[in-house]
């Protein structure tokens, strides 16, 4: 184990940066998929309601239609289950909201119900790792429904509309499987290859030609490529999870993808011996429609490498084990949403759910990310209300114009949000304002003013709540992850030291160690952005990562996945990684 001395546990306040929060990134590889899916899901129910003259019911069909935004990165077998879960979750939140709205008109009670629902939705979305757009869409629908005029007798019919639209959204989400049935796992593998190539290229530039490892320079120091390496291992881990979720009977194409992920993993373990251009070429081919590239290397027999050994890299946890670390985030969400809604009511604004949803949208893995999201939310919403003011005269031309404007903003939001949250919010905000006009035209000036005030109130109160509820579990999770890495490294070192160790044992040890290192980096990143958190044992984290990655490189050589470079024999590697 590492003998590094942890940094003393002194509580410090983290700086909250402003620069960079609004910087634009590259668009997602599949930005057009959720954008087109939401249009295909929203359009038929919306246009049907226009034809029937019942656009006032569009709030309920929108609830089901927006489920098409989820799970676009998942293989279709897993996507079918995930989308079904999202639809059921949407219907559950909507049912609670509609029943509450039918039983009471007390705004304070309704805000309280909305805050509790938001906390539950946040915890469940994070626990299931459903991915973007997370809890925000669920919270928007349930919160808006709390303030929709309702009677108890209308609830079943409105839920039936949402369920029908949700079923259509499920079909829309699954439709691409007819054209490209293995697209998601191909993209996940391509992402792993690109991430490995990026790390191999930066490591080669740092260490120079002929280096035998990735430039680890000694105890307590950082090799300068920690971020790229962590991103690479996270991408590889995601690729394995994607492949494993496709089923237990891999086809020839799946086995070819397995071998490519192995090559990405090997490149991360020994970047000096990797070929970044070859990795990128494989990734480009996978993003196309041609066959999966063949890896002509008999040492990379993925049919032996995958299976039970890879399953061990994603250990199953109990429900409480998943939800317990999310308790601080759930408390933050409940408190922040409730206080934001109460503050909006105190100001006399008629739609306190806007402030509630703004607060719910802020909460990320730590306070630093929450601050960045607050900045993005305020900038995007304020720009969005100005855009709504410009478009409102067109939307007021009639029901058809209103639906077409909603479709345009739905597409724009999903097309832009992957570049930066604030950019997508410029379209999300007018979309949310247009939804309020399904029941009838509203005064544009009042809507713009109320939305701007609610945005500022929700962001301010929500962030104050995040400051008040500190995540004391973040440091504890780092300590647990350090222990897990030490144990996984010891197990791998024992397997290396045993000349009779079965290949499956060595492979399982390697995968367990890789998964533990991914969890450690995620925990350290989350804790480093927390407020008033005790100082992290940064030296222990660095040492654990360095020694862990050396062990991974040794296992790669022992498994014959790489030729032994001069001066880096297996015996030396084994001696270097003994616990």
Protein Blocks (a to p, Z undefined) as FASTA:
>chain_A
ZZbdcdddddddddddfbhjlpccdddfklmmmmmmmmmmmmmmmmmmmmnopamlmmmm
mmmmmmmmgoklpcfklmmmmmmmmmmmmmmmmmmmmmmmmmpccfklmmmmmmmmmmmm
mmmmmmnonopehjmlmmmmmmmmmmgccdfklmmmmmmmmmmmmmmmmmmmmmmmmmmm
mlmmmmmmmmmmmmmmmmmmmmmmmnoghiabeoiabehiaehlmmmmmmmmmmmmmmmm
mmmmnojbdcfklmmmmmmmmmmmmmmmmmmlpcfklmmmmmmmmmmmbdcdddddfklc
fklmgmjllmmmmccddfklmmmmmmmmmmmmmmmmmmmmmmmmmnopablmlmmmmmmm
mpcfblklmmmmmmmmmmmmmmmmmmmmmmmmmmmnomklmmmmmmmmmmmmmmmmmmom
klmmmmmmmmmmmmmmmnoccdfklmmmmmmmmmmmmmmmmmmmmmmmccfklmmmmmmm
mmmmmmmmmmmmmmmmmmkbcfklmmmmmmmmmmmmmmmmmmmmmmmmpghiacddfklm
mmmmmmmmmmmmmmmmmnopaccdehiafklmmmmmpZZ
